[in-house]
Amino acid sequence: MGFVETHEPGAYTPRAGLYQCDCAGGHRWRIDLAGHLFPPFPPGCSAERWRATDVSTMFPAPPEGAPRP
C-alpha cells in the first residue's frame, strides 16, 4: 500500500484537489486553491484527518446558477 497524504482540520491546504474524511461516512471537501484551511468535520463525524483522494485535479466550474455537486 502506498503513501496516503493526510491533513488535520485547520491546517493549510498544500494543493487543490478532493479530500475525504477518514471516518466511515466518507465526507468530501473540494479545495479549489492551495493555501486555504481545511474545515472542521461535519457534526457527528468521527474523523480525525482529511485524506487526499484526487489531489491537483481541478474541477470545471458549473454554469452560473447551477447547483454544485
PyMOL Python script that loads the backbone (N, CA, C, O; Angstrom):
from pymol import cmd

cmd.read_pdbstr("""\
ATOM      1  N   MET A   1       0.847  -1.176   0.000  1.00  0.00           N
ATOM      2  CA  MET A   1       0.000   0.000   0.000  1.00  0.00           C
ATOM      3  C   MET A   1       0.889   1.235   0.000  1.00  0.00           C
ATOM      4  O   MET A   1       1.876   1.281   0.734  1.00  0.00           O
ATOM      5  N   GLY A   2       0.559   2.233  -0.808  1.00  0.00           N
ATOM      6  CA  GLY A   2       1.376   3.430  -0.935  1.00  0.00           C
ATOM      7  C   GLY A   2       1.066   4.471   0.124  1.00  0.00           C
ATOM      8  O   GLY A   2       0.176   4.296   0.957  1.00  0.00           O
ATOM      9  N   PHE A   3       1.815   5.549   0.072  1.00  0.00           N
ATOM     10  CA  PHE A   3       1.653   6.670   0.990  1.00  0.00           C
ATOM     11  C   PHE A   3       0.314   7.350   0.742  1.00  0.00           C
ATOM     12  O   PHE A   3      -0.060   7.585  -0.407  1.00  0.00           O
ATOM     13  N   VAL A   4      -0.409   7.669   1.811  1.00  0.00           N
ATOM     14  CA  VAL A   4      -1.665   8.398   1.720  1.00  0.00           C
ATOM     15  C   VAL A   4      -1.467   9.745   2.407  1.00  0.00           C
ATOM     16  O   VAL A   4      -1.164   9.793   3.599  1.00  0.00           O
ATOM     17  N   GLU A   5      -1.631  10.820   1.679  1.00  0.00           N
ATOM     18  CA  GLU A   5      -1.472  12.167   2.224  1.00  0.00           C
ATOM     19  C   GLU A   5      -2.664  12.504   3.108  1.00  0.00           C
ATOM     20  O   GLU A   5      -3.808  12.408   2.664  1.00  0.00           O
ATOM     21  N   THR A   6      -2.410  12.901   4.362  1.00  0.00           N
ATOM     22  CA  THR A   6      -3.493  13.280   5.275  1.00  0.00           C
ATOM     23  C   THR A   6      -3.176  14.614   5.927  1.00  0.00           C
ATOM     24  O   THR A   6      -2.016  15.018   6.017  1.00  0.00           O
ATOM     25  N   HIS A   7      -4.237  15.303   6.388  1.00  0.00           N
ATOM     26  CA  HIS A   7      -4.094  16.626   6.996  1.00  0.00           C
ATOM     27  C   HIS A   7      -5.133  16.796   8.092  1.00  0.00           C
ATOM     28  O   HIS A   7      -6.235  16.256   8.002  1.00  0.00           O
ATOM     29  N   GLU A   8      -4.779  17.546   9.126  1.00  0.00           N
ATOM     30  CA  GLU A   8      -5.696  17.842  10.216  1.00  0.00           C
ATOM     31  C   GLU A   8      -6.568  19.040   9.856  1.00  0.00           C
ATOM     32  O   GLU A   8      -6.152  19.896   9.075  1.00  0.00           O
ATOM     33  N   PRO A   9      -7.784  19.110  10.423  1.00  0.00           N
ATOM     34  CA  PRO A   9      -8.601  20.302  10.228  1.00  0.00           C
ATOM     35  C   PRO A   9      -7.841  21.527  10.742  1.00  0.00           C
ATOM     36  O   PRO A   9      -7.157  21.453  11.764  1.00  0.00           O
ATOM     37  N   GLY A  10      -7.960  22.639  10.041  1.00  0.00           N
ATOM     38  CA  GLY A  10      -7.278  23.865  10.437  1.00  0.00           C
ATOM     39  C   GLY A  10      -5.902  24.018   9.816  1.00  0.00           C
ATOM     40  O   GLY A  10      -5.317  25.099   9.884  1.00  0.00           O
ATOM     41  N   ALA A  11      -5.364  22.950   9.203  1.00  0.00           N
ATOM     42  CA  ALA A  11      -4.074  23.036   8.520  1.00  0.00           C
ATOM     43  C   ALA A  11      -4.284  23.693   7.156  1.00  0.00           C
ATOM     44  O   ALA A  11      -5.379  23.635   6.596  1.00  0.00           O
ATOM     45  N   TYR A  12      -3.239  24.313   6.628  1.00  0.00           N
ATOM     46  CA  TYR A  12      -3.322  24.915   5.297  1.00  0.00           C
ATOM     47  C   TYR A  12      -3.280  23.825   4.232  1.00  0.00           C
ATOM     48  O   TYR A  12      -2.533  22.853   4.348  1.00  0.00           O
ATOM     49  N   THR A  13      -4.087  23.999   3.200  1.00  0.00           N
ATOM     50  CA  THR A  13      -4.127  23.033   2.104  1.00  0.00           C
ATOM     51  C   THR A  13      -2.892  23.191   1.229  1.00  0.00           C
ATOM     52  O   THR A  13      -2.584  24.302   0.797  1.00  0.00           O
ATOM     53  N   PRO A  14      -2.179  22.101   0.960  1.00  0.00           N
ATOM     54  CA  PRO A  14      -0.962  22.189   0.162  1.00  0.00           C
ATOM     55  C   PRO A  14      -1.224  22.358  -1.328  1.00  0.00           C
ATOM     56  O   PRO A  14      -0.375  22.886  -2.046  1.00  0.00           O
ATOM     57  N   ARG A  15      -2.385  21.917  -1.802  1.00  0.00           N
ATOM     58  CA  ARG A  15      -2.702  21.994  -3.222  1.00  0.00           C
ATOM     59  C   ARG A  15      -4.207  21.783  -3.418  1.00  0.00           C
ATOM     60  O   ARG A  15      -4.910  21.328  -2.515  1.00  0.00           O
ATOM     61  N   ALA A  16      -4.671  22.121  -4.595  1.00  0.00           N
ATOM     62  CA  ALA A  16      -6.079  21.920  -4.930  1.00  0.00           C
ATOM     63  C   ALA A  16      -6.355  20.434  -5.095  1.00  0.00           C
ATOM     64  O   ALA A  16      -5.448  19.659  -5.400  1.00  0.00           O
ATOM     65  N   GLY A  17      -7.589  20.041  -4.897  1.00  0.00           N
ATOM     66  CA  GLY A  17      -7.972  18.654  -5.109  1.00  0.00           C
ATOM     67  C   GLY A  17      -9.162  18.260  -4.263  1.00  0.00           C
ATOM     68  O   GLY A  17      -9.812  19.102  -3.643  1.00  0.00           O
ATOM     69  N   LEU A  18      -9.432  16.991  -4.247  1.00  0.00           N
ATOM     70  CA  LEU A  18     -10.549  16.432  -3.494  1.00  0.00           C
ATOM     71  C   LEU A  18     -10.002  15.691  -2.286  1.00  0.00           C
ATOM     72  O   LEU A  18      -9.078  14.886  -2.402  1.00  0.00           O
ATOM     73  N   TYR A  19     -10.580  15.968  -1.132  1.00  0.00           N
ATOM     74  CA  TYR A  19     -10.160  15.350   0.125  1.00  0.00           C
ATOM     75  C   TYR A  19     -11.378  14.703   0.773  1.00  0.00           C
ATOM     76  O   TYR A  19     -12.505  15.164   0.597  1.00  0.00           O
ATOM     77  N   GLN A  20     -11.139  13.626   1.527  1.00  0.00           N
ATOM     78  CA  GLN A  20     -12.215  12.887   2.171  1.00  0.00           C
ATOM     79  C   GLN A  20     -11.831  12.630   3.614  1.00  0.00           C
ATOM     80  O   GLN A  20     -10.662  12.394   3.918  1.00  0.00           O
ATOM     81  N   CYS A  21     -12.820  12.674   4.513  1.00  0.00           N
ATOM     82  CA  CYS A  21     -12.529  12.409   5.923  1.00  0.00           C
ATOM     83  C   CYS A  21     -12.200  10.921   6.094  1.00  0.00           C
ATOM     84  O   CYS A  21     -12.545  10.098   5.246  1.00  0.00           O
ATOM     85  N   ASP A  22     -11.531  10.594   7.197  1.00  0.00           N
ATOM     86  CA  ASP A  22     -11.108   9.206   7.401  1.00  0.00           C
ATOM     87  C   ASP A  22     -12.098   8.382   8.233  1.00  0.00           C
ATOM     88  O   ASP A  22     -11.721   7.348   8.787  1.00  0.00           O
ATOM     89  N   CYS A  23     -13.352   8.823   8.328  1.00  0.00           N
ATOM     90  CA  CYS A  23     -14.361   8.002   9.017  1.00  0.00           C
ATOM     91  C   CYS A  23     -15.167   7.226   7.971  1.00  0.00           C
ATOM     92  O   CYS A  23     -14.972   7.405   6.769  1.00  0.00           O
ATOM     93  N   ALA A  24     -16.047   6.389   8.430  1.00  0.00           N
ATOM     94  CA  ALA A  24     -16.853   5.562   7.527  1.00  0.00           C
ATOM     95  C   ALA A  24     -17.863   6.391   6.722  1.00  0.00           C
ATOM     96  O   ALA A  24     -18.391   5.917   5.716  1.00  0.00           O
ATOM     97  N   GLY A  25     -18.132   7.629   7.163  1.00  0.00           N
ATOM     98  CA  GLY A  25     -19.108   8.480   6.477  1.00  0.00           C
ATOM     99  C   GLY A  25     -18.639   8.973   5.126  1.00  0.00           C
ATOM    100  O   GLY A  25     -19.460   9.271   4.259  1.00  0.00           O
ATOM    101  N   GLY A  26     -17.324   9.065   4.927  1.00  0.00           N
ATOM    102  CA  GLY A  26     -16.775   9.475   3.642  1.00  0.00           C
ATOM    103  C   GLY A  26     -17.131  10.889   3.231  1.00  0.00           C
ATOM    104  O   GLY A  26     -17.369  11.141   2.049  1.00  0.00           O
ATOM    105  N   HIS A  27     -17.173  11.825   4.181  1.00  0.00           N
ATOM    106  CA  HIS A  27     -17.463  13.216   3.841  1.00  0.00           C
ATOM    107  C   HIS A  27     -16.355  13.759   2.960  1.00  0.00           C
ATOM    108  O   HIS A  27     -15.179  13.491   3.208  1.00  0.00           O
ATOM    109  N   ARG A  28     -16.712  14.516   1.937  1.00  0.00           N
ATOM    110  CA  ARG A  28     -15.719  15.032   0.995  1.00  0.00           C
ATOM    111  C   ARG A  28     -15.655  16.550   1.044  1.00  0.00           C
ATOM    112  O   ARG A  28     -16.633  17.221   1.375  1.00  0.00           O
ATOM    113  N   TRP A  29     -14.483  17.075   0.708  1.00  0.00           N
ATOM    114  CA  TRP A  29     -14.266  18.514   0.650  1.00  0.00           C
ATOM    115  C   TRP A  29     -13.401  18.813  -0.565  1.00  0.00           C
ATOM    116  O   TRP A  29     -12.335  18.220  -0.730  1.00  0.00           O
ATOM    117  N   ARG A  30     -13.846  19.718  -1.406  1.00  0.00           N
ATOM    118  CA  ARG A  30     -13.097  20.088  -2.601  1.00  0.00           C
ATOM    119  C   ARG A  30     -12.375  21.404  -2.348  1.00  0.00           C
ATOM    120  O   ARG A  30     -12.984  22.385  -1.920  1.00  0.00           O
ATOM    121  N   ILE A  31     -11.085  21.417  -2.614  1.00  0.00           N
ATOM    122  CA  ILE A  31     -10.258  22.612  -2.454  1.00  0.00           C
ATOM    123  C   ILE A  31      -9.920  23.120  -3.854  1.00  0.00           C
ATOM    124  O   ILE A  31      -9.333  22.392  -4.655  1.00  0.00           O
ATOM    125  N   ASP A  32     -10.286  24.360  -4.149  1.00  0.00           N
ATOM    126  CA  ASP A  32     -10.026  24.927  -5.472  1.00  0.00           C
ATOM    127  C   ASP A  32      -8.644  25.561  -5.591  1.00  0.00           C
ATOM    128  O   ASP A  32      -8.065  25.593  -6.677  1.00  0.00           O
ATOM    129  N   LEU A  33      -8.113  26.065  -4.476  1.00  0.00           N
ATOM    130  CA  LEU A  33      -6.815  26.733  -4.478  1.00  0.00           C
ATOM    131  C   LEU A  33      -6.011  26.309  -3.263  1.00  0.00           C
ATOM    132  O   LEU A  33      -6.572  26.128  -2.182  1.00  0.00           O
ATOM    133  N   ALA A  34      -4.738  26.152  -3.422  1.00  0.00           N
ATOM    134  CA  ALA A  34      -3.870  25.849  -2.283  1.00  0.00           C
ATOM    135  C   ALA A  34      -3.831  27.049  -1.343  1.00  0.00           C
ATOM    136  O   ALA A  34      -4.031  28.187  -1.767  1.00  0.00           O
ATOM    137  N   GLY A  35      -3.573  26.787  -0.069  1.00  0.00           N
ATOM    138  CA  GLY A  35      -3.420  27.857   0.898  1.00  0.00           C
ATOM    139  C   GLY A  35      -4.649  28.143   1.734  1.00  0.00           C
ATOM    140  O   GLY A  35      -4.602  28.990   2.625  1.00  0.00           O
ATOM    141  N   HIS A  36      -5.746  27.457   1.468  1.00  0.00           N
ATOM    142  CA  HIS A  36      -6.941  27.604   2.298  1.00  0.00           C
ATOM    143  C   HIS A  36      -6.792  26.695   3.511  1.00  0.00           C
ATOM    144  O   HIS A  36      -5.900  25.847   3.546  1.00  0.00           O
ATOM    145  N   LEU A  37      -7.653  26.865   4.498  1.00  0.00           N
ATOM    146  CA  LEU A  37      -7.620  25.998   5.675  1.00  0.00           C
ATOM    147  C   LEU A  37      -8.574  24.831   5.489  1.00  0.00           C
ATOM    148  O   LEU A  37      -9.670  24.989   4.950  1.00  0.00           O
ATOM    149  N   PHE A  38      -8.145  23.653   5.941  1.00  0.00           N
ATOM    150  CA  PHE A  38      -9.073  22.522   5.954  1.00  0.00           C
ATOM    151  C   PHE A  38     -10.157  22.825   6.978  1.00  0.00           C
ATOM    152  O   PHE A  38      -9.855  23.305   8.070  1.00  0.00           O
ATOM    153  N   PRO A  39     -11.418  22.551   6.640  1.00  0.00           N
ATOM    154  CA  PRO A  39     -12.519  22.869   7.551  1.00  0.00           C
ATOM    155  C   PRO A  39     -12.633  21.843   8.671  1.00  0.00           C
ATOM    156  O   PRO A  39     -12.043  20.765   8.603  1.00  0.00           O
ATOM    157  N   PRO A  40     -13.409  22.196   9.715  1.00  0.00           N
ATOM    158  CA  PRO A  40     -13.723  21.194  10.735  1.00  0.00           C
ATOM    159  C   PRO A  40     -14.617  20.127  10.094  1.00  0.00           C
ATOM    160  O   PRO A  40     -15.191  20.354   9.029  1.00  0.00           O
ATOM    161  N   PHE A  41     -14.728  18.993  10.730  1.00  0.00           N
ATOM    162  CA  PHE A  41     -15.582  17.927  10.204  1.00  0.00           C
ATOM    163  C   PHE A  41     -17.048  18.240  10.492  1.00  0.00           C
ATOM    164  O   PHE A  41     -17.350  18.984  11.425  1.00  0.00           O
ATOM    165  N   PRO A  42     -17.961  17.676   9.696  1.00  0.00           N
ATOM    166  CA  PRO A  42     -19.391  17.909   9.925  1.00  0.00           C
ATOM    167  C   PRO A  42     -19.816  17.376  11.297  1.00  0.00           C
ATOM    168  O   PRO A  42     -19.166  16.482  11.839  1.00  0.00           O
ATOM    169  N   PRO A  43     -20.892  17.912  11.856  1.00  0.00           N
ATOM    170  CA  PRO A  43     -21.388  17.405  13.146  1.00  0.00           C
ATOM    171  C   PRO A  43     -21.634  15.897  13.080  1.00  0.00           C
ATOM    172  O   PRO A  43     -22.194  15.391  12.107  1.00  0.00           O
ATOM    173  N   GLY A  44     -21.213  15.196  14.112  1.00  0.00           N
ATOM    174  CA  GLY A  44     -21.413  13.753  14.183  1.00  0.00           C
ATOM    175  C   GLY A  44     -20.340  12.935  13.478  1.00  0.00           C
ATOM    176  O   GLY A  44     -20.356  11.708  13.566  1.00  0.00           O
ATOM    177  N   CYS A  45     -19.415  13.575  12.788  1.00  0.00           N
ATOM    178  CA  CYS A  45     -18.350  12.868  12.083  1.00  0.00           C
ATOM    179  C   CYS A  45     -17.265  12.484  13.091  1.00  0.00           C
ATOM    180  O   CYS A  45     -16.847  13.312  13.900  1.00  0.00           O
ATOM    181  N   SER A  46     -16.816  11.248  13.041  1.00  0.00           N
ATOM    182  CA  SER A  46     -15.809  10.758  13.989  1.00  0.00           C
ATOM    183  C   SER A  46     -14.391  10.801  13.423  1.00  0.00           C
ATOM    184  O   SER A  46     -13.472  10.242  14.019  1.00  0.00           O
ATOM    185  N   ALA A  47     -14.206  11.458  12.281  1.00  0.00           N
ATOM    186  CA  ALA A  47     -12.895  11.506  11.616  1.00  0.00           C
ATOM    187  C   ALA A  47     -11.877  12.286  12.430  1.00  0.00           C
ATOM    188  O   ALA A  47     -12.224  13.091  13.293  1.00  0.00           O
ATOM    189  N   GLU A  48     -10.605  12.023  12.130  1.00  0.00           N
ATOM    190  CA  GLU A  48      -9.507  12.755  12.751  1.00  0.00           C
ATOM    191  C   GLU A  48      -8.687  13.529  11.727  1.00  0.00           C
ATOM    192  O   GLU A  48      -8.036  14.516  12.070  1.00  0.00           O
ATOM    193  N   ARG A  49      -8.716  13.082  10.456  1.00  0.00           N
ATOM    194  CA  ARG A  49      -7.880  13.720   9.433  1.00  0.00           C
ATOM    195  C   ARG A  49      -8.589  13.716   8.082  1.00  0.00           C
ATOM    196  O   ARG A  49      -9.444  12.873   7.807  1.00  0.00           O
ATOM    197  N   TRP A  50      -8.210  14.687   7.244  1.00  0.00           N
ATOM    198  CA  TRP A  50      -8.639  14.717   5.847  1.00  0.00           C
ATOM    199  C   TRP A  50      -7.622  13.945   5.028  1.00  0.00           C
ATOM    200  O   TRP A  50      -6.418  14.127   5.202  1.00  0.00           O
ATOM    201  N   ARG A  51      -8.094  13.083   4.137  1.00  0.00           N
ATOM    202  CA  ARG A  51      -7.237  12.228   3.308  1.00  0.00           C
ATOM    203  C   ARG A  51      -7.357  12.680   1.850  1.00  0.00           C
ATOM    204  O   ARG A  51      -8.463  12.860   1.340  1.00  0.00           O
ATOM    205  N   ALA A  52      -6.217  12.862   1.187  1.00  0.00           N
ATOM    206  CA  ALA A  52      -6.212  13.251  -0.219  1.00  0.00           C
ATOM    207  C   ALA A  52      -6.745  12.100  -1.064  1.00  0.00           C
ATOM    208  O   ALA A  52      -6.306  10.960  -0.911  1.00  0.00           O
ATOM    209  N   THR A  53      -7.694  12.396  -1.958  1.00  0.00           N
ATOM    210  CA  THR A  53      -8.223  11.352  -2.829  1.00  0.00           C
ATOM    211  C   THR A  53      -7.931  11.630  -4.300  1.00  0.00           C
ATOM    212  O   THR A  53      -7.675  10.700  -5.064  1.00  0.00           O
ATOM    213  N   ASP A  54      -7.967  12.882  -4.701  1.00  0.00           N
ATOM    214  CA  ASP A  54      -7.731  13.237  -6.100  1.00  0.00           C
ATOM    215  C   ASP A  54      -7.056  14.609  -6.125  1.00  0.00           C
ATOM    216  O   ASP A  54      -7.639  15.586  -6.594  1.00  0.00           O
ATOM    217  N   VAL A  55      -5.842  14.673  -5.623  1.00  0.00           N
ATOM    218  CA  VAL A  55      -5.131  15.933  -5.447  1.00  0.00           C
ATOM    219  C   VAL A  55      -4.677  16.499  -6.787  1.00  0.00           C
ATOM    220  O   VAL A  55      -4.324  15.762  -7.708  1.00  0.00           O
ATOM    221  N   SER A  56      -4.697  17.800  -6.869  1.00  0.00           N
ATOM    222  CA  SER A  56      -4.260  18.567  -8.034  1.00  0.00           C
ATOM    223  C   SER A  56      -5.162  18.383  -9.246  1.00  0.00           C
ATOM    224  O   SER A  56      -4.767  18.694 -10.370  1.00  0.00           O
ATOM    225  N   THR A  57      -6.345  17.891  -9.027  1.00  0.00           N
ATOM    226  CA  THR A  57      -7.314  17.811 -10.112  1.00  0.00           C
ATOM    227  C   THR A  57      -8.267  18.982  -9.954  1.00  0.00           C
ATOM    228  O   THR A  57      -8.992  19.073  -8.963  1.00  0.00           O
ATOM    229  N   MET A  58      -8.263  19.849 -10.903  1.00  0.00           N
ATOM    230  CA  MET A  58      -9.168  20.992 -10.866  1.00  0.00           C
ATOM    231  C   MET A  58     -10.477  20.583 -11.522  1.00  0.00           C
ATOM    232  O   MET A  58     -10.483  19.942 -12.573  1.00  0.00           O
ATOM    233  N   PHE A  59     -11.559  20.950 -10.908  1.00  0.00           N
ATOM    234  CA  PHE A  59     -12.871  20.623 -11.434  1.00  0.00           C
ATOM    235  C   PHE A  59     -13.421  21.852 -12.150  1.00  0.00           C
ATOM    236  O   PHE A  59     -13.312  22.964 -11.634  1.00  0.00           O
ATOM    237  N   PRO A  60     -14.011  21.669 -13.332  1.00  0.00           N
ATOM    238  CA  PRO A  60     -14.572  22.823 -14.031  1.00  0.00           C
ATOM    239  C   PRO A  60     -15.727  23.415 -13.226  1.00  0.00           C
ATOM    240  O   PRO A  60     -16.497  22.685 -12.602  1.00  0.00           O
ATOM    241  N   ALA A  61     -15.837  24.723 -13.246  1.00  0.00           N
ATOM    242  CA  ALA A  61     -16.929  25.383 -12.551  1.00  0.00           C
ATOM    243  C   ALA A  61     -18.224  25.143 -13.322  1.00  0.00           C
ATOM    244  O   ALA A  61     -18.221  25.188 -14.552  1.00  0.00           O
ATOM    245  N   PRO A  62     -19.327  24.889 -12.623  1.00  0.00           N
ATOM    246  CA  PRO A  62     -20.602  24.716 -13.317  1.00  0.00           C
ATOM    247  C   PRO A  62     -21.098  26.062 -13.829  1.00  0.00           C
ATOM    248  O   PRO A  62     -20.613  27.103 -13.385  1.00  0.00           O
ATOM    249  N   PRO A  63     -22.045  26.062 -14.748  1.00  0.00           N
ATOM    250  CA  PRO A  63     -22.604  27.321 -15.217  1.00  0.00           C
ATOM    251  C   PRO A  63     -23.181  28.101 -14.042  1.00  0.00           C
ATOM    252  O   PRO A  63     -23.674  27.512 -13.079  1.00  0.00           O
ATOM    253  N   GLU A  64     -23.120  29.417 -14.124  1.00  0.00           N
ATOM    254  CA  GLU A  64     -23.621  30.248 -13.029  1.00  0.00           C
ATOM    255  C   GLU A  64     -25.069  29.915 -12.738  1.00  0.00           C
ATOM    256  O   GLU A  64     -25.885  29.802 -13.653  1.00  0.00           O
ATOM    257  N   GLY A  65     -25.386  29.758 -11.462  1.00  0.00           N
ATOM    258  CA  GLY A  65     -26.747  29.424 -11.043  1.00  0.00           C
ATOM    259  C   GLY A  65     -26.999  27.931 -10.979  1.00  0.00           C
ATOM    260  O   GLY A  65     -28.020  27.513 -10.433  1.00  0.00           O
ATOM    261  N   ALA A  66     -26.105  27.108 -11.518  1.00  0.00           N
ATOM    262  CA  ALA A  66     -26.296  25.653 -11.458  1.00  0.00           C
ATOM    263  C   ALA A  66     -25.895  25.147 -10.080  1.00  0.00           C
ATOM    264  O   ALA A  66     -24.951  25.668  -9.484  1.00  0.00           O
ATOM    265  N   PRO A  67     -26.594  24.141  -9.563  1.00  0.00           N
ATOM    266  CA  PRO A  67     -26.208  23.593  -8.254  1.00  0.00           C
ATOM    267  C   PRO A  67     -24.849  22.935  -8.325  1.00  0.00           C
ATOM    268  O   PRO A  67     -24.513  22.310  -9.331  1.00  0.00           O
ATOM    269  N   ARG A  68     -24.061  23.068  -7.265  1.00  0.00           N
ATOM    270  CA  ARG A  68     -22.743  22.429  -7.210  1.00  0.00           C
ATOM    271  C   ARG A  68     -22.916  21.003  -6.724  1.00  0.00           C
ATOM    272  O   ARG A  68     -23.809  20.715  -5.927  1.00  0.00           O
ATOM    273  N   PRO A  69     -22.046  20.094  -7.212  1.00  0.00           N
ATOM    274  CA  PRO A  69     -22.150  18.688  -6.780  1.00  0.00           C
ATOM    275  C   PRO A  69     -21.767  18.535  -5.322  1.00  0.00           C
ATOM    276  O   PRO A  69     -21.796  17.425  -4.790  1.00  0.00           O
TER     277      PRO A  69
END
""", "prot")
cmd.dss("prot")
cmd.show_as("cartoon", "prot")
cmd.util.cbc("prot")
cmd.orient("prot")
